[in-house]
Amino acid sequence: MKKFEFRLEKLLRVRLQAEKVKKQGLADIRCEIEREEAKLERLNRSKGVTFDELRTHSLQETLDIPGVLRCYCRLQAIDENIQVQKTAINTLGQEEALRRQAVIAARRDRKVVENLKKREHARHLKEVARLEQGFLDEIGLIQYIKKGGDGRHESSVLG
């Protein structure tokens, strides 16, 4: 009996490669999201520092109006940047969801082909076992005939 050979092996390799590429794309977008979230965290810390600076300017005996205005302008700019970052993170989150769905679909496609391979391999093993059993049965029959067969059948024939 010849060695097991899966007819769709190339398709399985293509599906494995496609899944690998899509997983890498998902990992890339996840890294990008983490970078953007880190930027958002830095902006939030900067906002806190600017608020503290604004409080410092407000608590002085003489009101430092230019300092307060600078802090206020900086806070507005930081708030705008925070909104931009949140929008970017949301957009990346939507892209991540799409890529995750693509990975799931690729995994499903790969598993379909793998299940076909498993079934075909099981069928191959069953066929090998059937052929081996036939061979063993034939050897047993030859041994049986060489030993003279069943004594009952000979005596009844001779009679």
N, C-alpha and C positions, 0 to 999 in steps of 0.2 A: 504494500500500500504506500502511496506516495505521501510525502510530508504535507501537513496542513498548510494551505495557502489561501488567504482571505482575498477574494476578488476585489473588494473595495478598500484595500489597504491605502492606496493613494488618496482616496477621498477622506479616509480617516486622518491621514497625516495633514491634509489641507485643512480639515476642520480643527484639528489640534492647533495648528499654526494660527488659524483665524482667531481661535479663542485666546491664545497667548497674546496676540497683538491687541485684542480688545481689552484684555485684563491690564496690559501695560498702559493703554490709553486711559483706563479708569484710574490706575495708580497715579498717572501724570496729573489728571484733573484733581485728584484728591490732594496731591502735593501743592498744586496751585491754590486750592481753597485754603489750605493751612497757611500758606504764605500770605494770602489776602486777610485771613483772620488775624494773623500776627500784626499786619499793618493796622488793622482796625483796633487791636489792643493797644498798640503804640499811640494811635490817635486819641484813644480814650484816656490813656495816662497823661498825654500832653494836655488834654482838656482839663484834667484834674490839677495839673501843675499850674496852668494858666488861671484857673479859678482861685487857687491858693495865692497866686501873685496878685490877682484882682482884690482879694480880701486884704492882703497886706497893704496895697495902695489905699484902700478905703479906710483902714483903721489908723492911718497916720494922722497926726494933729493937723497938718495942712493937707488938704485934698490935692493929690497929684493928678489933675485932670488929664494931661497928655498921657500919663502912664495908664490911667483907667481906660482912656480911649484906645490906646494900643492893645491893652488886654482884651477889651471888648471886640475890637476888629479881629484880633487873633482867634477869639472864641467863635466868632461868626465863620471865619475861614475853616477852623477845625470842624465845626458842625457841618459845613458843606462837604468837607472831605469825608467825614464820617458817613454822611448820606450816600456819597459816591461809592465808598467802600462797601456799604451794606447792599447797594444795588449790584455791585460787581459780584459780591458773594452769593446773592440770590441767583444771579444769572449763571454763575458757575455751578451752583447747586442744581439748577435745572439741567444743565449739561451733564452733570454727574449722574443724575437720575436716568437720562437717556442712555448714557454709556453703560450704566449698570444693567439696564434692560437689554442692551446689545450683548453684554457678557452672558446674561442669563440665556438669551436665545442661542448664542454660540455654544454654550455648555449643553443645552438641550439637543442641539443638532449633533454635537459630538457623541452624546450618550446614545442617541438613536443608532448611530453607526456602530458604536461599541457593543450595543445589545445585539445587533445583527451579527457582529463578529462572534460574540459569545454563543449565540444560537447555532451559527454555522460550525463553530468549533465543536460544540456538543454533538451536533449531527455527525461530524467527521469522526469523533471518538466512538460514537455508537456504531458507525459503519465499520470502523477498524475492529471493534469488539465482535461484531457479527461475523466478519471475515475470519478472525482468529478462532472464534468458536466453531465455525464451519471447518476450518483446517484441523482443529483438535478432534472434532467429530469424525472427520475422515481418517485421521490417524488411529483413533479408537476402533473404528470399523475395520480397518486393515489389520490391526492387532487381533481383533476378535476373530476375523476370518482365518488368520494364520494359526491361531490356537485351535482351530477346528470348529469354531462356532459353538452353538449351544448343543449339548449332548442330547437333549430331548428331541430336538428337531431331526437329528440324524437317525436316531433309533426309530422314530415314527415313520420316517421315509423308507427305511430298510425293512421295516416291519413286521 
